[in-house]
Amino acid sequence: MPRTTTAAPPLTVSTRILDDPGAVLRHTLHDAPLAFVRGGDGIVGIGEALRFEFTGTSRMRDASAVWRDVVAAAEVDDPVQLRGSGLVAFGSFAFADDSADTSVLVVPRVVVGRRRGKAWLTAIDTTPDPAPLAFSRTSVPVPRVGPHVSVVFSPGRIDEDTYARNVVEAVRRIAAGEAQKVVLARDLVGTLPDGADQRAVLLDLADAYPQCVTFAVDGLIGATPETLARTDGTRLSARVLAGSAARGTDPVSDRAAAEALASSRKDVEEHAFAIESLLAALRPLASDVRADPEPFRLQLPNVWHLATDVQATLPVGTTSLDVADVLHPTAAVAGTPTDVAVRLVSELEGVDRGRYAGPVGWLGANGDGEWMLALRSARITPDGTVRAWAGAGIVAGSEPTREVAETALKFRPIRDALA
């Protein structure tokens, strides 16, 4: 059942056009950022007007139901009418149904957003009959962001040797016919310096990975390339990533790395499991489901990925969070078959992933929104502990040394941002 840690009175929501605020990531809080930004466009939140917490198998369905109630009771004035304007909530959900980590939905007190060359500010008030947001155009000061943040990482609960042994065991289980693919992860741990400005980390991530979504929700930060569910009315889009290779050190070796990835039987097989899993989960919900006939090679600063884009048409009234609930966990973060893979992940890792590889994103009053998979990420707890995770898909042809190297590659966004 959901648990609210803040009372939930009806909300009064007012959005107005804003002069260019500069980098929107600067406008969230230094010690409790809320953000969802890609290529300079997106939204950030300041403070908490409402906060809801959820656990268990129905966590996303409970959140979706709570959100419908919040929206129904809200009074929203939004002349801007862009994605992310008006009433919005940020969310982050645990990977596993039995996770001890709570999943959260946070409605900020203030939202600063930018899209399509327009910027806006939204004020969300919980007091009865609040004063109107009395401006038609305004500017906000650009906050000063603290210096670069450095963290020294050490092996976490799953070190490289343990991870390699887990890969060997997963391959054995796959050979025995228990599963076709299992996504295994390992962790690194460090401590955030006292007084660190987390916005500096977000700005570094956004600068290095502009094609990815830089996100921050309730201590979970990262820059992820994988879209679980993006909705615009009844239109749905998703992007599946599975199969990866390190970038080359020069144009010739880089091109060779991309070609080798595209022709790798192991990686093509891993990708096929991921896309088939998503399509199978989506078809009972959506119509006109379409996927790229062949994966394309997605180029990121540190890695090549095999990627497939998916589009579909949703029933009227279906929210982005409803879709995320149906699709999670995909084979890209769990394995195939899903139920067996999730069990093997829990058994072999022996560690609660928390919200790593779970859905992270936002949704608006009309149900539209965008949910990514919380990859290339780290969780910052109130005591300053930073725990980063990275994983790799294990199939019959997987080799432990290669999978350890792949996870090291996927740690790079967080490690570089905190170097």
C-alpha positions as CSV (number, residue, x, y, z in Angstrom):
1,M,0.0,0.0,0.0
2,P,1.1,3.6,-0.6
3,R,2.3,5.7,2.3
4,T,2.4,9.5,2.2
5,T,4.9,11.3,4.2
6,T,3.4,14.7,3.6
7,A,-0.3,15.5,3.8
8,A,-2.1,15.6,0.5
9,P,-4.4,18.7,0.3
10,P,-5.8,19.9,-3.0
11,L,-3.1,21.8,-5.0
12,T,-3.2,25.1,-6.7
13,V,-0.9,25.2,-9.7
14,S,0.2,28.3,-11.7
15,T,2.6,28.3,-14.6
16,R,4.0,31.4,-16.3
17,I,6.5,32.2,-19.1
18,L,10.0,32.8,-17.8
19,D,12.9,34.6,-19.4
20,D,15.8,32.2,-20.3
21,P,17.0,30.9,-16.9
22,G,20.3,29.6,-18.3
23,A,21.2,25.9,-17.5
24,V,18.0,24.7,-15.8
25,L,20.0,22.2,-13.7
26,R,21.4,25.1,-11.7
27,H,17.9,25.9,-10.4
28,T,17.3,22.8,-8.3
29,L,18.4,22.4,-4.7
30,H,22.1,21.6,-4.1
31,D,21.4,18.9,-1.5
32,A,18.1,17.5,-2.8
33,P,18.0,17.9,-6.6
34,L,15.0,17.0,-8.7
35,A,15.8,16.9,-12.4
36,F,15.0,15.4,-15.8
37,V,17.0,17.1,-18.5
38,R,18.3,16.1,-21.9
39,G,20.2,18.4,-24.3
40,G,19.5,21.4,-22.1
41,D,15.7,20.9,-22.3
42,G,13.6,19.5,-19.4
43,I,12.4,20.3,-15.9
44,V,13.9,20.7,-12.5
45,G,12.1,20.8,-9.2
46,I,12.6,22.8,-6.0
47,G,11.3,21.5,-2.6
48,E,8.5,19.1,-2.0
49,A,4.8,20.1,-2.0
50,L,3.7,16.4,-1.7
51,R,5.6,13.2,-1.3
52,F,4.3,9.7,-1.6
53,E,6.1,6.4,-0.9
54,F,5.3,3.0,-2.2
55,T,6.5,-0.6,-1.8
56,G,5.7,-4.0,-3.2
57,T,4.4,-5.5,-6.4
58,S,1.8,-2.8,-7.0
59,R,4.0,0.1,-6.3
60,M,3.6,1.7,-9.7
61,R,-0.1,1.0,-9.9
62,D,-0.6,2.5,-6.5
63,A,1.4,5.6,-7.6
64,S,-0.7,5.9,-10.7
65,A,-3.9,5.7,-8.7
66,V,-2.6,8.3,-6.2
67,W,-1.6,10.6,-9.0
68,R,-5.1,10.5,-10.6
69,D,-6.5,11.5,-7.2
70,V,-4.0,14.4,-6.9
71,V,-4.8,15.6,-10.4
72,A,-8.6,15.4,-9.9
73,A,-8.4,17.6,-6.8
74,A,-6.0,20.2,-8.3
75,E,-6.7,23.6,-9.8
76,V,-4.3,24.1,-12.6
77,D,-3.6,27.3,-14.6
78,D,-1.2,26.5,-17.4
79,P,-1.3,28.8,-20.4
80,V,2.2,27.5,-21.5
81,Q,0.9,24.0,-22.5
82,L,4.3,22.4,-23.2
83,R,5.5,18.9,-22.0
84,G,6.4,19.4,-18.4
85,S,4.5,22.6,-17.7
86,G,1.7,22.7,-15.2
87,L,1.3,20.1,-12.5
88,V,4.1,17.5,-12.6
89,A,5.6,14.8,-10.3
90,F,9.0,13.2,-10.3
91,G,9.3,9.5,-9.6
92,S,11.8,6.8,-8.9
93,F,10.8,3.1,-8.4
94,A,12.6,0.1,-7.0
95,F,13.9,-2.5,-9.4
96,A,12.4,-5.5,-7.5
97,D,9.0,-6.2,-6.1
98,D,10.5,-7.3,-2.8
99,S,13.0,-4.5,-2.5
100,A,13.4,-2.9,1.0
101,D,14.0,0.4,-0.7
102,T,10.9,2.7,-1.0
103,S,9.7,4.0,-4.3
104,V,8.8,7.7,-4.4
105,L,6.6,10.2,-6.2
106,V,7.5,13.8,-5.4
107,V,5.5,16.9,-6.4
108,P,7.8,19.9,-6.1
109,R,6.9,23.3,-4.8
110,V,8.4,25.0,-7.8
111,V,9.3,23.8,-11.2
112,V,11.6,25.5,-13.7
113,G,11.4,24.1,-17.2
114,R,12.6,24.8,-20.8
115,R,11.5,23.3,-24.1
116,R,11.4,24.4,-27.7
117,G,13.0,27.7,-26.9
118,K,10.5,28.6,-24.2
119,A,11.1,28.6,-20.5
120,W,8.6,28.6,-17.7
121,L,8.1,28.6,-13.9
122,T,5.4,26.7,-12.1
123,A,4.4,27.3,-8.5
124,I,2.5,24.6,-6.7
125,D,0.7,25.7,-3.5
126,T,-0.9,23.5,-0.8
127,T,-2.5,26.3,1.1
128,P,-6.2,27.1,0.7
129,D,-6.9,30.1,-1.6
130,P,-3.3,31.1,-2.3
131,A,-2.5,34.4,-3.8
132,P,-2.3,34.2,-7.6
133,L,1.1,34.0,-9.4
134,A,0.9,37.6,-10.5
135,F,3.2,38.0,-13.4
136,S,3.1,37.4,-17.1
137,R,6.8,37.4,-17.8
138,T,9.7,37.5,-15.4
139,S,13.3,36.4,-14.8
140,V,15.0,34.5,-12.0
141,P,18.6,34.9,-10.8
142,V,21.1,32.2,-11.9
143,P,22.2,30.3,-8.8
144,R,25.9,29.9,-8.2
145,V,26.9,26.2,-8.2
146,G,29.6,24.8,-6.0
147,P,32.9,23.3,-7.2
148,H,33.5,20.0,-8.8
149,V,32.7,17.0,-6.5
150,S,35.2,14.2,-6.0
151,V,34.5,10.8,-4.5
152,V,37.0,7.9,-4.0
153,F,35.2,4.6,-5.0
154,S,36.0,1.2,-3.6
155,P,34.4,-2.2,-4.4
156,G,31.0,-2.5,-2.9
157,R,29.1,-5.6,-1.9
158,I,29.9,-7.3,-5.2
159,D,33.6,-6.9,-6.1
160,E,35.1,-7.9,-9.5
161,D,36.1,-11.4,-8.4
162,T,32.6,-12.1,-7.0
163,Y,31.0,-10.7,-10.1
164,A,33.2,-12.9,-12.3
165,R,32.1,-16.0,-10.3
166,N,28.4,-14.8,-10.6
167,V,28.9,-14.7,-14.4
168,V,30.3,-18.2,-14.5
169,E,27.3,-19.5,-12.5
170,A,24.8,-17.6,-14.7
171,V,26.3,-19.2,-17.8
172,R,26.1,-22.6,-16.2
173,R,22.4,-22.0,-15.3
174,I,21.8,-20.8,-18.9
175,A,23.5,-23.9,-20.3
176,A,21.3,-26.0,-18.0
177,G,18.2,-24.4,-19.6
178,E,17.0,-22.4,-16.7
179,A,17.1,-19.1,-18.6
180,Q,18.3,-17.6,-21.9
181,K,19.7,-14.3,-20.5
182,V,20.4,-12.9,-17.0
183,V,21.5,-9.3,-16.4
184,L,23.9,-9.2,-13.5
185,A,25.3,-6.0,-11.8
186,R,28.0,-5.1,-9.3
187,D,28.5,-2.0,-7.2
188,L,31.0,0.6,-6.1
189,V,30.8,2.6,-2.9
190,G,32.2,5.9,-1.7
191,T,31.4,8.9,0.5
192,L,30.2,12.4,-0.7
193,P,32.2,15.2,0.9
194,D,30.4,17.4,3.4
195,G,28.6,20.3,1.8
196,A,29.0,18.9,-1.7
197,D,26.8,20.6,-4.3
198,Q,25.1,17.7,-6.2
199,R,24.2,20.1,-9.0
200,A,27.9,20.2,-10.0
201,V,27.7,16.4,-10.5
202,L,24.5,16.8,-12.7
203,L,26.1,19.6,-14.8
204,D,29.2,17.4,-15.4
205,L,27.0,14.5,-16.4
206,A,24.9,16.7,-18.7
207,D,27.9,18.2,-20.3
208,A,29.6,14.8,-21.0
209,Y,26.5,12.9,-22.1
210,P,24.1,15.4,-23.8
211,Q,22.3,12.6,-25.6
212,C,21.3,11.0,-22.3
213,V,18.8,12.1,-19.8
214,T,20.4,13.6,-16.7
215,F,18.2,12.8,-13.8
216,A,17.9,13.3,-10.0
217,V,15.1,12.0,-7.8
218,D,15.3,11.5,-4.1
219,G,19.1,10.9,-4.0
220,L,19.3,8.9,-7.2
221,I,21.4,10.6,-9.8
222,G,22.7,9.6,-13.2
223,A,22.7,10.0,-17.0
224,T,20.8,7.2,-18.7
225,P,20.4,6.5,-22.4
226,E,17.5,4.0,-22.2
227,T,13.8,5.1,-22.6
228,L,11.3,2.7,-21.0
229,A,8.2,4.7,-21.9
230,R,7.6,8.1,-23.3
231,T,4.0,9.1,-23.9
232,D,2.4,12.0,-25.8
233,G,-1.4,11.5,-25.7
234,T,-2.0,8.0,-27.1
235,R,1.5,7.9,-28.8
236,L,4.1,5.7,-27.1
237,S,7.8,5.5,-27.8
238,A,10.5,3.5,-26.2
239,R,14.2,2.7,-26.9
240,V,15.7,-0.7,-26.1
241,L,19.5,-0.9,-25.5
242,A,21.3,-4.3,-25.1
243,G,24.7,-5.3,-26.4
244,S,27.6,-2.9,-26.0
245,A,31.2,-2.3,-26.9
246,A,33.9,0.2,-25.9
247,R,34.6,3.1,-28.2
248,G,37.8,3.0,-30.2
249,T,40.7,5.3,-29.5
250,D,40.8,6.7,-33.1
251,P,38.4,6.8,-36.0
252,V,39.6,3.6,-37.5
253,S,39.5,1.5,-34.3
254,D,36.2,3.2,-33.4
255,R,34.6,2.2,-36.7
256,A,36.0,-1.3,-36.2
257,A,34.5,-1.5,-32.7
258,A,31.0,-0.5,-34.1
259,E,31.2,-3.1,-36.9
260,A,32.3,-5.8,-34.5
261,L,29.4,-5.1,-32.2
262,A,26.9,-5.3,-35.1
263,S,28.3,-8.6,-36.1
264,S,28.7,-10.1,-32.6
265,R,26.5,-13.2,-32.2
266,K,26.6,-12.8,-28.5
267,D,25.5,-9.1,-28.5
268,V,22.9,-9.5,-31.3
269,E,21.4,-12.4,-29.3
270,E,21.3,-10.4,-26.1
271,H,19.6,-7.5,-27.9
272,A,17.0,-9.8,-29.5
273,F,16.0,-11.1,-26.1
274,A,15.5,-7.5,-24.9
275,I,13.4,-6.3,-27.8
276,E,11.3,-9.5,-27.8
277,S,10.6,-9.1,-24.1
278,L,9.4,-5.5,-24.4
279,L,7.2,-6.3,-27.4
280,A,5.6,-9.2,-25.7
281,A,4.8,-7.1,-22.6
282,L,3.5,-4.2,-24.8
283,R,1.2,-6.0,-27.2
284,P,-1.6,-6.8,-24.7
285,L,-1.8,-3.1,-23.8
286,A,-1.1,-1.2,-27.1
287,S,-2.1,-1.4,-30.7
288,D,-0.1,-0.7,-33.9
289,V,3.1,-1.8,-32.2
290,R,6.1,-1.1,-34.5
291,A,9.8,-1.7,-34.0
292,D,12.9,-1.0,-36.1
293,P,13.5,-4.1,-38.3
294,E,17.2,-4.2,-37.3
295,P,19.0,-2.6,-34.3
296,F,21.1,0.5,-35.0
297,R,24.4,1.4,-33.4
298,L,23.9,4.2,-30.9
299,Q,27.1,6.2,-30.3
300,L,27.7,7.5,-26.8
301,P,31.0,9.1,-25.6
302,N,32.2,6.0,-23.9
303,V,30.3,3.1,-25.6
304,W,28.6,1.8,-28.6
305,H,25.1,0.2,-28.0
306,L,22.8,-1.8,-30.2
307,A,19.5,0.0,-30.0
308,T,16.0,-0.4,-31.3
309,D,13.2,2.2,-31.2
310,V,9.6,1.1,-30.6
311,Q,6.4,3.0,-31.3
312,A,2.8,2.1,-30.4
313,T,-0.7,3.5,-29.9
314,L,-2.2,3.4,-26.4
315,P,-5.8,3.3,-25.2
316,V,-7.2,6.7,-24.2
317,G,-6.6,7.4,-20.5
318,T,-3.4,5.3,-20.2
319,T,-0.7,7.2,-18.4
320,S,3.1,7.0,-18.9
321,L,3.4,5.4,-15.5
322,D,0.8,2.8,-16.4
323,V,3.0,1.8,-19.3
324,A,6.1,1.7,-17.2
325,D,4.4,-0.6,-14.8
326,V,3.5,-3.0,-17.6
327,L,6.9,-3.0,-19.2
328,H,9.2,-3.2,-16.2
329,P,11.4,-5.2,-15.8
330,T,12.4,-5.7,-19.4
331,A,15.0,-8.2,-20.5
332,A,17.4,-5.3,-20.9
333,V,17.7,-5.0,-17.1
334,A,16.6,-8.4,-15.8
335,G,16.8,-11.2,-18.5
336,T,14.7,-13.8,-20.2
337,P,12.3,-15.3,-19.2
338,T,11.6,-12.4,-17.0
339,D,10.3,-14.2,-13.9
340,V,13.2,-16.7,-13.9
341,A,15.7,-14.0,-14.6
342,V,14.5,-11.8,-11.7
343,R,14.8,-14.8,-9.4
344,L,18.3,-15.6,-10.6
345,V,19.4,-11.9,-10.3
346,S,18.3,-12.0,-6.7
347,E,19.9,-15.3,-6.0
348,L,23.3,-14.7,-7.7
349,E,23.7,-11.1,-6.7
350,G,22.4,-11.6,-3.1
351,V,22.1,-7.8,-2.7
352,D,19.1,-5.5,-2.9
353,R,19.6,-3.3,-6.0
354,G,17.3,-0.6,-4.6
355,R,16.2,1.7,-7.4
356,Y,19.1,0.9,-9.7
357,A,17.7,-0.2,-13.1
358,G,14.1,0.7,-12.0
359,P,12.0,3.3,-13.7
360,V,12.9,7.0,-13.1
361,G,11.1,9.9,-14.6
362,W,8.2,12.3,-14.5
363,L,4.5,12.6,-15.4
364,G,2.1,15.4,-15.9
365,A,-1.5,16.1,-15.0
366,N,-2.7,14.6,-18.3
367,G,-0.7,11.4,-17.7
368,D,1.9,12.2,-20.3
369,G,5.5,11.8,-19.2
370,E,8.8,10.0,-19.7
371,W,10.2,7.1,-17.8
372,M,13.8,6.0,-18.2
373,L,15.7,3.1,-16.8
374,A,17.9,4.2,-13.9
375,L,21.2,3.1,-15.4
376,R,24.7,4.8,-15.3
377,S,23.6,6.0,-11.9
378,A,24.4,6.2,-8.2
379,R,22.3,6.5,-5.0
380,I,23.3,9.2,-2.5
381,T,21.9,8.5,1.0
382,P,21.4,11.1,3.7
383,D,24.6,10.0,5.5
384,G,26.6,10.8,2.3
385,T,27.2,7.2,1.1
386,V,27.4,7.0,-2.7
387,R,26.6,3.6,-4.2
388,A,27.0,3.2,-8.0
389,W,25.8,0.2,-10.0
390,A,26.6,-1.2,-13.4
391,G,25.5,-4.4,-15.1
392,A,25.8,-6.5,-18.2
393,G,23.6,-9.0,-20.0
394,I,24.8,-12.6,-19.6
395,V,24.0,-15.1,-22.3
396,A,25.4,-18.5,-23.3
397,G,28.5,-17.0,-24.9
398,S,29.4,-14.6,-22.1
399,E,33.0,-14.6,-20.7
400,P,33.6,-13.4,-17.2
401,T,36.6,-11.1,-18.1
402,R,34.6,-9.4,-20.8
403,E,31.6,-8.8,-18.6
404,V,33.8,-7.3,-15.8
405,A,35.3,-5.0,-18.4
406,E,31.8,-4.1,-19.7
407,T,30.6,-3.1,-16.2
408,A,33.8,-1.0,-15.8
409,L,32.9,0.8,-19.0
410,K,29.4,1.5,-17.7
411,F,30.7,2.9,-14.5
412,R,32.5,5.6,-16.4
413,P,29.8,8.3,-16.5
414,I,29.4,8.3,-12.7
415,R,33.2,7.8,-12.0
416,D,34.2,10.5,-14.4
417,A,31.6,13.0,-13.0
418,L,32.9,12.3,-9.5
419,A,36.7,11.9,-10.3
